[in-house]
Amino acid sequence: MTDQTLKDRHALVTGAGTGIGAAIARACAKAGARVSLTGRRREPLAAVQTSLGDAQSHVVADFDVTDEDKVRAGVAAARNKFGPIDILINNAGEAPSAPFAKTDLATWNKALAVNLTGTFLVTREIVSDMIAKRAGRVINIASTAGLVGYAYVSAYVAAKHGVVGLTRSLALEFARAGITVNAICPGYTETPLLERAVDNITAKTKRSRDEARTALATSNPQGRLVTPDEVADTVLWLASAGAHSITGQAIVIAGGEVMAG
């Protein structure tokens, strides 16, 4: 089996307070990493920290991935606590839904800012640590929406396609620097983001919440929703020594819904 021990490595997770981000933070801490938990709201981050322990994790609140100054200040706080960052997980995201003709510029800009520009800003701020060590892992949580199109979420799809493209570009740029850059592309996953999608479906179609969830689950050939822990397990593998030659990949976790070639 691949050694997934992350002992004494510093992992920074964006959007770490809930859902996939919280699952990734727990998995990294269990594997021995020191984890910087970043996000805009302190309360959910503090709840995750309580489950991990103060020695294992550190909260960096008011970490808005779309704000260059806040990213710079947050990364500095993380370094002050646990030293240079070895593993970056860009997980913060937002998925607004609207017909394209009714998607206003503010919605479009926000989707790109949170999902794509945020990934750019945080990675740019942290990658110097990895270049100095000639070692590091950048793991971008994208989506199957980064590989195929979905109706009514055009801004999100465009942003996540951008994340996959950025991943591939950086993988080549840093290939000789000991840094790997990969994207994980989950399908519909049991998260607060999914619950908002369920709310949207029920409001617009008058279907029950159970019917809406079933409709989302049936897009997965396995007939189920992905779990945050499945995404976290893939993060551990990509951060492990055994994945040293895995870079520039968009790894799909969707039960066969999307088969990347």
C-alpha positions as CSV (number, residue, x, y, z in Angstrom):
1,M,0.0,0.0,0.0
2,T,1.1,3.6,-0.7
3,D,2.5,5.3,2.4
4,Q,0.2,8.2,3.1
5,T,2.0,9.5,6.2
6,L,2.2,13.3,6.3
7,K,4.0,13.6,9.6
8,D,5.5,17.0,10.2
9,R,4.3,18.4,6.9
10,H,2.3,21.7,6.8
11,A,-1.0,21.5,4.9
12,L,-3.1,24.6,4.2
13,V,-6.8,24.0,3.3
14,T,-9.0,26.7,2.0
15,G,-12.7,26.5,2.7
16,A,-11.9,24.2,5.6
17,G,-14.9,24.8,7.8
18,T,-17.5,22.5,6.2
19,G,-18.0,19.7,3.7
20,I,-15.1,18.6,1.6
21,G,-12.7,21.1,3.2
22,A,-13.4,19.8,6.7
23,A,-13.0,16.2,5.6
24,I,-9.7,17.0,4.0
25,A,-8.5,18.8,7.1
26,R,-9.4,15.8,9.3
27,A,-7.7,13.3,6.9
28,C,-4.5,15.4,6.7
29,A,-4.3,15.8,10.5
30,K,-4.9,12.0,11.0
31,A,-2.0,11.4,8.7
32,G,0.2,13.5,10.9
33,A,0.2,16.9,9.1
34,R,-0.1,20.2,10.8
35,V,-3.1,21.9,9.3
36,S,-3.9,25.5,8.7
37,L,-7.7,25.8,8.5
38,T,-8.7,28.8,6.4
39,G,-12.0,30.4,5.6
40,R,-14.1,33.5,5.9
41,R,-16.0,32.5,9.1
42,R,-14.3,31.6,12.3
43,E,-17.1,29.6,13.9
44,P,-17.1,26.6,11.5
45,L,-13.2,26.6,11.4
46,A,-13.1,26.6,15.2
47,A,-15.4,23.6,15.3
48,V,-13.1,21.7,13.0
49,Q,-10.1,22.7,15.1
50,T,-11.8,21.5,18.3
51,S,-12.0,18.0,16.7
52,L,-8.4,18.1,15.7
53,G,-6.7,19.7,18.6
54,D,-4.7,23.0,18.9
55,A,-1.3,21.3,18.4
56,Q,-2.4,19.8,15.2
57,S,-4.3,22.7,13.6
58,H,-4.5,26.4,13.4
59,V,-7.5,28.7,12.5
60,V,-6.9,31.5,9.9
61,A,-10.3,33.3,9.7
62,D,-11.3,36.2,7.5
63,F,-9.4,34.4,4.7
64,D,-11.2,35.7,1.6
65,V,-9.6,33.9,-1.4
66,T,-10.7,36.8,-3.7
67,D,-8.9,39.4,-1.6
68,E,-5.2,39.6,-2.4
69,D,-4.3,41.4,0.9
70,K,-6.3,39.0,3.0
71,V,-4.7,36.0,1.3
72,R,-1.2,37.5,1.9
73,A,-2.0,38.2,5.6
74,G,-3.5,34.7,6.1
75,V,-0.7,32.8,4.5
76,A,1.8,34.8,6.7
77,A,-0.2,33.8,9.8
78,A,-0.1,30.2,8.8
79,R,3.6,30.3,8.2
80,N,4.2,32.0,11.6
81,K,2.3,29.1,13.3
82,F,3.6,26.0,11.4
83,G,6.4,27.2,9.1
84,P,6.6,26.9,5.3
85,I,3.6,25.2,3.6
86,D,4.3,21.8,2.0
87,I,0.8,20.9,0.8
88,L,-1.8,23.3,-0.5
89,I,-5.4,22.2,-1.0
90,N,-7.5,24.9,-2.9
91,N,-11.0,23.9,-1.9
92,A,-12.9,27.1,-1.5
93,G,-15.7,27.4,-4.0
94,E,-19.2,28.7,-4.9
95,A,-21.7,27.4,-7.4
96,P,-24.4,29.9,-8.3
97,S,-27.2,28.7,-10.5
98,A,-29.2,30.6,-13.1
99,P,-30.2,30.4,-16.7
100,F,-27.4,31.9,-18.8
101,A,-29.7,34.7,-20.1
102,K,-30.5,35.7,-16.5
103,T,-26.9,35.4,-15.2
104,D,-25.9,39.0,-14.3
105,L,-22.3,40.2,-14.4
106,A,-22.0,40.3,-10.6
107,T,-22.9,36.5,-10.4
108,W,-20.5,35.7,-13.2
109,N,-17.6,37.7,-11.7
110,K,-18.2,36.2,-8.2
111,A,-18.1,32.7,-9.5
112,L,-14.8,33.3,-11.3
113,A,-13.4,35.2,-8.4
114,V,-14.0,32.5,-5.8
115,N,-13.4,29.4,-7.8
116,L,-10.6,30.5,-10.2
117,T,-9.0,33.8,-9.2
118,G,-8.9,32.5,-5.6
119,T,-7.0,29.4,-6.7
120,F,-4.6,31.7,-8.5
121,L,-4.1,34.1,-5.6
122,V,-3.5,31.5,-2.9
123,T,-1.3,29.3,-5.1
124,R,0.9,32.3,-6.1
125,E,1.3,33.3,-2.5
126,I,2.3,29.9,-1.3
127,V,4.3,28.3,-4.2
128,S,7.5,30.2,-3.2
129,D,7.7,27.9,-0.1
130,M,7.7,24.9,-2.4
131,I,10.2,26.3,-4.9
132,A,12.6,27.0,-2.0
133,K,12.3,23.4,-0.8
134,R,12.1,22.0,-4.3
135,A,9.2,19.9,-3.0
136,G,5.5,20.5,-2.7
137,R,2.0,19.4,-3.6
138,V,-0.8,21.7,-5.0
139,I,-4.2,20.0,-5.0
140,N,-7.1,21.9,-6.6
141,I,-10.6,20.8,-5.8
142,A,-12.3,21.3,-9.1
143,S,-15.5,19.4,-10.2
144,T,-16.8,17.3,-13.0
145,A,-18.0,20.7,-14.1
146,G,-14.4,21.4,-14.9
147,L,-14.5,18.7,-17.6
148,V,-18.0,18.8,-19.1
149,G,-20.8,21.2,-19.4
150,Y,-23.9,21.5,-17.2
151,A,-26.9,23.6,-17.9
152,Y,-27.9,26.5,-15.6
153,V,-24.4,26.8,-14.0
154,S,-22.5,28.3,-16.8
155,A,-20.4,30.6,-14.6
156,Y,-19.4,27.7,-12.3
157,V,-18.6,25.5,-15.3
158,A,-16.4,28.2,-16.9
159,A,-14.6,28.8,-13.6
160,K,-13.9,25.1,-12.9
161,H,-12.7,24.6,-16.5
162,G,-10.3,27.4,-15.7
163,V,-9.1,25.6,-12.6
164,V,-8.4,22.5,-14.6
165,G,-6.5,24.5,-17.2
166,L,-4.5,26.3,-14.6
167,T,-3.7,23.0,-13.0
168,R,-2.3,21.6,-16.2
169,S,-0.3,24.8,-17.0
170,L,1.3,24.9,-13.5
171,A,2.1,21.2,-13.6
172,L,4.3,21.8,-16.6
173,E,5.8,25.0,-15.2
174,F,6.8,23.3,-11.9
175,A,7.6,19.9,-13.2
176,R,11.4,20.3,-12.6
177,A,10.9,22.0,-9.3
178,G,9.8,19.0,-7.4
179,I,6.2,20.3,-7.2
180,T,3.2,18.4,-8.4
181,V,-0.1,20.1,-9.3
182,N,-3.3,18.1,-9.7
183,A,-7.0,18.6,-9.7
184,I,-9.7,16.5,-8.2
185,C,-13.1,16.6,-9.9
186,P,-15.9,15.2,-7.7
187,G,-19.4,14.7,-9.0
188,Y,-22.4,15.6,-6.8
189,T,-21.1,15.3,-3.2
190,E,-22.8,15.3,0.2
191,T,-21.9,18.9,1.2
192,P,-23.7,22.2,2.1
193,L,-23.1,23.2,-1.5
194,L,-25.2,20.3,-2.6
195,E,-27.9,21.2,-0.1
196,R,-28.2,24.6,-1.7
197,A,-28.6,22.9,-5.1
198,V,-31.4,20.8,-3.6
199,D,-33.0,24.0,-2.3
200,N,-32.8,25.5,-5.7
201,I,-34.4,22.5,-7.4
202,T,-37.2,22.3,-4.9
203,A,-37.9,26.0,-5.3
204,K,-38.0,25.9,-9.1
205,T,-39.6,22.5,-9.7
206,K,-41.8,22.0,-6.6
207,R,-40.3,18.5,-6.2
208,S,-39.6,17.3,-2.7
209,R,-36.1,17.4,-1.2
210,D,-35.9,13.6,-1.4
211,E,-36.9,13.7,-5.1
212,A,-34.3,16.4,-5.8
213,R,-31.5,14.5,-4.0
214,T,-32.5,11.4,-6.0
215,A,-32.3,13.3,-9.2
216,L,-28.8,14.5,-8.4
217,A,-27.7,11.0,-7.3
218,T,-28.9,9.3,-10.5
219,S,-26.3,11.3,-12.5
220,N,-23.8,9.0,-10.9
221,P,-23.9,5.5,-12.6
222,Q,-23.4,4.0,-9.1
223,G,-26.7,5.7,-8.1
224,R,-25.4,7.5,-5.1
225,L,-23.8,10.8,-4.0
226,V,-20.0,11.0,-3.5
227,T,-18.9,11.5,0.1
228,P,-16.4,14.1,1.3
229,D,-14.2,11.4,2.8
230,E,-13.8,9.9,-0.7
231,V,-12.4,13.2,-1.9
232,A,-10.2,13.5,1.2
233,D,-8.7,10.0,0.6
234,T,-7.7,11.1,-2.9
235,V,-6.0,14.1,-1.5
236,L,-4.0,11.9,0.8
237,W,-2.9,9.8,-2.1
238,L,-1.8,12.8,-4.2
239,A,0.1,14.2,-1.2
240,S,1.8,10.9,-0.5
241,A,5.3,9.8,-1.6
242,G,3.8,7.3,-4.0
243,A,2.2,10.0,-6.1
244,H,5.5,11.8,-7.0
245,S,5.0,11.2,-10.7
246,I,1.3,12.1,-10.8
247,T,1.0,15.7,-12.0
248,G,-1.2,17.7,-14.4
249,Q,-4.1,15.3,-13.8
250,A,-7.8,15.9,-13.4
251,I,-8.9,12.9,-11.3
252,V,-12.6,12.3,-11.5
253,I,-14.6,11.0,-8.4
254,A,-18.1,10.5,-9.8
255,G,-18.8,6.8,-10.1
256,G,-18.2,6.7,-13.8
257,E,-20.4,9.7,-14.7
258,V,-17.4,11.4,-16.4
259,M,-14.5,9.4,-17.9
260,A,-11.5,11.7,-18.5
261,G,-9.3,10.6,-21.3
